């Protein structure tokens, strides 16, 4: 296989999408797949084509003229031979992929994460490019099983496959020093601590959760960028956005990690926290519904204030021993069912099917 992978999310870009892209690409390359990445970047970076392990990285700065950038990309790709073209996130990736797939004569596989689909279908700016990419696809992959019927309802002629996110757990652990620092932070709080990590926005259900927590004595640990206008009236600690390998000490400071999303894919935070033995307080939105149940945490119906409050109440009343049991079950589930190996094999099966 030789794959052209088109994305706006790849390191050095930050965030969960870039982390997921890097993880999936490395997993595929390690199986022997040759994979060229066209990184459509919004940063001020020079045009560059350089060799990487298992393929090439084509840095394509969109700058203030993305139409020129995408046409120039074709100048680089013309005459190349690929077995597949992949669209992975971003408006311009979705826009370019069907055209390049047709010009290269290679089938298109579109990988939908969460936001690309959940809000993209309702966006005047993004919807046309999204639907064009879906209709042109030989296969669409989703990270949440609940997204499959939604995609199929829009493009019933296109097969849809669910491939869950994975996590590398071999070196994902809390070091003794990090655990000690986490315990110290929890002791200073003097009460049970709930962590909120990542994009702390209302559309992620932050204000919705804060309302449910109002009458309980939790301490809140907020890690990331808090959206302007979100008022936190309860006792809390604020930390800035942290890179992935700075987070184990944060997870060690949490009795629970909360993901109250109204809609979502499968956030890396959920897998990271669960893999380290932290129970989850989460909605059933998107891929969270595939991961979280009563065996590993406290699940509630997305957007349902009464069910959310009931889940918060169960978490408040749980003993330390019950939380520890949930955490052990969470770590075991992730190690068993949400591995990078399973994720990689899922995508390989898709590529073999549409070869």
For each residue, the residues with C-beta under 8 A, 3 or more apart:
1: 33 34 83 84 351 355
2: 33 34 35 36 81 82 83 84
3: 28 33 34 35 36 82 83 84 85 86 351
4: 36 38 77 80 82 84 85 86 100 104 106
5: 25 35 36 37 38 86 88
6: 38 40 85 86 87 88 93 96 97 100
7: 10 21 37 38 39 40 87 88 89 90 93
8: 13 39 40 41 42 89 90 91 92 93
9: 13 15 17 18 20 21 88 89 90
10: 7 13 18 21 22 25 37 39 41 57
11: 18 22
12: 43
13: 8 9 10 17 18 39 41 43
14: 18 241 243
15: 9 18 19
16: 19 20 198 267 268 269
17: 9 13 20 21 89 113
18: 9 10 11 13 14 15 21 22
19: 15 16 22 23 244 268
20: 9 16 17 23 24 113 165 268
21: 7 9 10 17 18 24 25 88 89
22: 10 11 18 19 25 26
23: 19 20 26 27 166 168 340 343
24: 20 21 27 28 88 111 343 344 347
25: 5 10 21 22 28 29 35 37
26: 22 23 29 30
27: 23 24 30 31 166 340 341 343 344 347
28: 3 24 25 31 33 35 54 344 347 348
29: 25 26 32 33 34 35 53 54 55
30: 26 27 54 344
31: 27 28 344 348
32: 29
33: 1 2 3 28 29 54 348 351
34: 1 2 3 29 54 55
35: 2 3 5 25 28 29 54 55
36: 2 3 4 5 55 56 57 58 80 82
37: 5 7 10 25 52 55 56 57 58
38: 4 5 6 7 58 60 73 77 96
39: 7 8 10 13 57 58 59 60
40: 6 7 8 60 62 66 69 70 90 92 93 96
41: 8 10 13 45 59 60 61 62
42: 8 61 62
43: 12 13 61
44: 61 63
45: 41 48 59 61
46: 59 61
47: 59 60 61 72
48: 45 57 58 59
49: 56 57 58 59 76
50: 56 57 59
51: 55 56
52: 37 55 56 57
53: 29
54: 28 29 30 33 34 35
55: 29 34 35 36 37 51 52
56: 36 37 49 50 51 52
57: 10 36 37 39 48 49 50 52
58: 36 37 38 39 48 49 73 76
59: 39 41 45 46 47 48 49 50
60: 38 39 40 41 47 69 70 72 73
61: 41 42 43 44 45 46 47 69
62: 40 41 42 65 66 69 92
63: 44 66 69
64:
65: 62 68 69
66: 40 62 63 69 70 92
67: 70 71
68: 65 71 72
69: 40 60 61 62 63 65 66 72 73
70: 40 60 66 67 73 74 92 95 96 99
71: 67 68 74 75
72: 47 60 68 69 75 76
73: 38 58 60 69 70 76 77 96 100
74: 70 71 77 78 99 100 103
75: 71 72 78
76: 49 58 72 73
77: 4 38 73 74 80 100 104
78: 74 75 103
79:
80: 4 36 77 104
81: 2 104
82: 2 3 4 36 85 104 106
83: 1 2 3 106 351 355
84: 1 2 3 4 106 107 108 109 351 354 355
85: 3 4 6 82 97 100 101 104 106 107 108 109
86: 3 4 5 6 97 108 109 110 111
87: 6 7 93 94 96 97 98 108 109 110 111 133 137
88: 5 6 7 9 21 24 93 111 113
89: 7 8 9 17 21 93 111 113 116
90: 7 8 9 40 93 94 116
91: 8 94 95 120 125 126 129
92: 8 40 62 66 70 95 96
93: 6 7 8 40 87 88 89 90 96 97
94: 87 90 91 97 98 110 116 120 126 129 130 132 133
95: 70 91 92 98 99 129 132 133
96: 6 38 40 70 73 87 92 93 99 100
97: 6 85 86 87 93 94 100 101 108 110 133 136
98: 87 94 95 101 102 108 132 133 136
99: 70 74 95 96 102 103
100: 4 6 73 74 77 85 96 97 103 104
101: 85 97 98 104 106 107 108 136
102: 98 99 105 136
103: 74 78 99 100
104: 4 77 80 81 82 85 100 101
105: 102
106: 4 82 83 84 85 101
107: 84 85 101 138 139 354 355
108: 84 85 86 87 97 98 101 133 136 137 138
109: 84 85 86 87 137 138 139 140 141 350 351 354
110: 86 87 94 97 133 134 137 139 140 141
111: 24 86 87 88 89 140 141
112: 116 117 140 141 142 143 147 151 265
113: 17 20 88 89 116 117 143 265
114: 117 118 143 144 263 264 265 266 267 286 287
115: 118 119 120 265
116: 89 90 94 112 113 120 130
117: 112 113 114 120 121 130 142 147 150 151
118: 114 115 121 263 264 265 286
119: 115 122 123 126 263
120: 91 94 115 116 117 123 126 127 130
121: 117 118 127 130 131 154
122: 119 127
123: 119 120 126 127 130
124: 127
125: 91
126: 91 94 119 120 123 129 130
127: 120 121 122 123 124 130 131
128: 131 132
129: 91 94 95 126 132 133
130: 94 116 117 120 121 123 126 127 133 134
131: 121 127 128 134 135 154 155
132: 94 95 98 128 129 135 136
133: 87 94 95 97 98 108 110 129 130 136 137
134: 110 130 131 137 140 151 154 155 158
135: 131 132 155 157 158
136: 97 98 101 102 108 132 133
137: 87 108 109 110 133 134 140 155 158
138: 107 108 109 158 159 354
139: 107 109 110 158 159 160 161 350 353 354
140: 109 110 111 112 134 137 151 155 158 159 160 161
141: 109 110 111 112 160 161 162 163 346 347 350
142: 112 117 145 147 148 151 160 161 162 163
143: 112 113 114 147 162 163 164 165 265 266 286 287
144: 114 147 162 264 265 266 286 287 288 289 290
145: 142 148 162 287 289 290
146: 149 150 286 289 290
147: 112 117 142 143 144 150 151 160 162 265 286
148: 142 145 151 152 160 161 162
149: 146 152 153
150: 117 146 147 153 154
151: 112 117 134 140 142 147 148 154 155 158 160
152: 148 149 155 156 158 160
153: 149 150 156
154: 121 131 134 150 151
155: 131 134 135 137 140 151 152 158
156: 152 153
157: 135
158: 134 135 137 138 139 140 151 152 155
159: 138 139 140
160: 139 140 141 142 147 148 151 152
161: 139 140 141 142 148 346 349 350
162: 141 142 143 144 145 147 148
163: 141 142 143 343 346 347 350
164: 143 266 287 290 337 338 342 343 346
165: 20 143 265 266 268 271 287 338 343
166: 23 27 271 338 339 340 341 342 343 344
167: 172 268 271 272 275 334 338 339 340
168: 23 171 172 340
169: 172 275 334 335 339
170:
171: 168
172: 167 168 169 248 272 275 276
173: 248 276
174: 178 179 182 248 249 251 252 276
175: 178 179 248
176: 179 180
177: 180 181
178: 174 175 181 182 248 249 252
179: 174 175 176 182 183 249 252
180: 176 177 183 184
181: 177 178 184 185 249 252 253
182: 174 178 179 185 186 249 250 251 252 253 254
183: 179 180 186 187 252 253
184: 180 181 187 188
185: 181 182 188 189 193 221 237 253
186: 182 183 189 193 253 254 255
187: 183 184 190
188: 184 185
189: 185 186 193 219 221 235 237 253
190: 187 219
191: 217 218 219 235
192: 217 218 219 255 256 316
193: 185 186 189 218 219 220 221 253 254 255 256
194: 213 218 219 220 221 254 255 256 257 258 281 315
195: 220 221 223 250 251 253 254 256 257 258 273 278
196: 200 206 209 220 221 222 223 224 257 258
197: 223 224 247 250 257 269 273
198: 16 204 223 224 267 269
199: 204 224 225 227
200: 196 204 206 222 224 225 226 227 230
201: 204 206 227 230
202: 205 206 207 208 227 229 230
203: 262
204: 198 199 200 201 260 261 262 264
205: 202 208 209 259 260 261 262 283 302 303
206: 196 200 201 202 209 210 226 227 230 260
207: 202 210 211 230 231
208: 202 205 211 212 260 262 303 305 308
209: 196 205 206 212 213 258 260 308
210: 206 207 213 214 220 230 231 232 233 234
211: 207 208 214 305
212: 208 209 260 305 308 309 312
213: 194 209 210 216 218 220 234 312
214: 210 211 233 234
215:
216: 213 312 313 316
217: 191 192 316
218: 191 192 193 194 213 234 316
219: 189 190 191 192 193 194 234 235 236 237
220: 193 194 195 196 210 213 232 234 235 236 237
221: 185 189 193 194 195 196 236 237 239 250 253 254
222: 196 200 226 232 236 237 238 239
223: 195 196 197 198 239 240 241 242 247 250
224: 196 197 198 199 200 239 240 241 242
225: 199 200 240 241
226: 200 206 222 230 232 238
227: 199 200 201 202 206 230
228:
229: 202
230: 200 201 202 206 207 210 226 227
231: 207 210
232: 210 220 222 226 236
233: 210 214
234: 210 213 214 218 219 220
235: 189 191 219 220
236: 219 220 221 222 232
237: 185 189 219 220 221 222
238: 222 226
239: 221 222 223 224 242 250
240: 223 224 225
241: 14 223 224 225
242: 223 224 239 246 247 250
243: 14 246 247
244: 19 247 268 272
245: 248
246: 242 243 249 250
247: 197 223 242 243 244 250 251 272
248: 172 173 174 175 178 245 251 252 276
249: 174 178 179 181 182 246 252 253
250: 182 195 197 221 223 239 242 246 247 253 254
251: 174 182 195 247 248 254 257 272 273 276 278
252: 174 178 179 181 182 183 248 249 276
253: 181 182 183 185 186 189 193 195 221 249 250
254: 182 186 193 194 195 221 250 251 257 273 278
255: 186 192 193 194 278 279 323
256: 192 193 194 195 278 279 280 281 297 298 315 323
257: 194 195 196 197 251 254 269 270 273 278 279 280 281
258: 194 195 196 209 280 281 282
259: 205 264 267 269 270 280 281 282 283 288
260: 204 205 206 208 209 212 281 282 283 308
261: 204 205 264 267 282 283 285 286 288 302
262: 203 204 205 208 283 285 302 303
263: 114 118 119 285 286 302
264: 114 118 144 204 259 261 267 283 285 286 287 288
265: 112 113 114 115 118 143 144 147 165 286 287
266: 114 143 144 164 165 270 271 286 287 288 290 291
267: 16 114 198 259 261 264 270 271 287 288
268: 16 19 20 165 167 244 271 272
269: 16 197 198 257 259 272 273
270: 257 259 266 267 273 274 280 282 287 288 291 292
271: 165 166 167 266 267 268 274 275 291 334 338
272: 167 172 244 247 251 268 269 275 276
273: 195 197 251 254 257 269 270 276 278 280 330
274: 270 271 277 278 279 280 291 296 297 330 331 333 334
275: 167 169 172 271 272 330 331 334 335
276: 172 173 174 248 251 252 272 273 331
277: 274 324 327 328 330 331
278: 195 251 254 255 256 257 273 274 327 330
279: 255 256 257 274 296 297 298 315 323 326 327 330
280: 256 257 258 259 270 273 274 288 291 292 296 297 298 299 330
281: 194 256 257 258 259 260 297 298 311 312 315
282: 258 259 260 261 270 288 291 292 297 298 299 300
283: 205 259 260 261 262 264 288 299 300 301 302 303 308
284: 288 289 292 299 300 301 302
285: 261 262 263 264 288 289 302
286: 114 118 143 144 146 147 261 263 264 265 266 289
287: 114 143 144 145 164 165 264 265 266 267 270 290 291
288: 144 259 261 264 266 267 270 280 282 283 284 285 291 292 299
289: 144 145 146 284 285 286 292 299
290: 144 145 146 164 266 287
291: 266 270 271 274 280 282 287 288 296 333 334 338
292: 270 280 282 284 288 289 296 297 299
293: 296 297 299
294: 297 298 299
295: 326 329 333
296: 274 279 280 291 292 293 326 327 329 330 333
297: 256 274 279 280 281 282 292 293 294 326 330
298: 256 279 280 281 282 294 311 312 314 315 318
299: 280 282 283 284 288 289 292 293 294 311
300: 282 283 284 304 307 308 310 311
301: 283 284 304 307 308
302: 205 261 262 263 283 284 285
303: 205 208 262 283
304: 300 301 307 308
305: 208 211 212 308 309
306: 309 310
307: 300 301 304 310 311
308: 208 209 212 260 283 300 301 304 305 311 312
309: 212 305 306 312 313
310: 300 306 307 313 314
311: 281 298 299 300 307 308 314 315
312: 212 213 216 281 298 308 309 315 316
313: 216 309 310 316 317
314: 298 310 311 317 318
315: 194 256 279 281 298 311 312 318
316: 192 216 217 218 312 313
317: 313 314
318: 298 314 315 322 323 326
319: 322 323
320: 323 324
321: 324 325
322: 318 319 325 326
323: 255 256 279 318 319 320 326 327
324: 277 320 321 327 328
325: 321 322 328 329
326: 279 295 296 297 318 322 323 329 330
327: 277 278 279 296 323 324 330 331
328: 277 324 325 331 332
329: 295 296 325 326 332 333
330: 273 274 275 277 278 279 280 296 297 326 327 333 334
331: 274 275 276 277 327 328 334 335
332: 328 329 335 336
333: 274 291 295 296 329 330 336 337 338
334: 167 169 271 274 275 291 330 331 337 338
335: 169 275 331 332 339
336: 332 333 339
337: 164 333 334 342
338: 164 165 166 167 271 291 333 334 342 343
339: 166 167 169 335 336 342 343
340: 23 27 166 167 168 343 344
341: 27 166 344 345
342: 164 166 337 338 339 345 346
343: 23 24 27 163 164 165 166 338 339 340 346 347
344: 24 27 28 30 31 166 340 341 347 348
345: 341 342 348 349
346: 141 161 163 164 342 343 349 350
347: 24 27 28 141 163 343 344 350 351
348: 28 31 33 344 345 351 352
349: 161 345 346 352 353
350: 109 139 141 161 163 346 347 353 354
351: 1 3 33 83 84 109 347 348 354 355
352: 348 349 355
353: 139 349 350
354: 84 107 109 138 139 350 351
355: 1 83 84 107 351 352
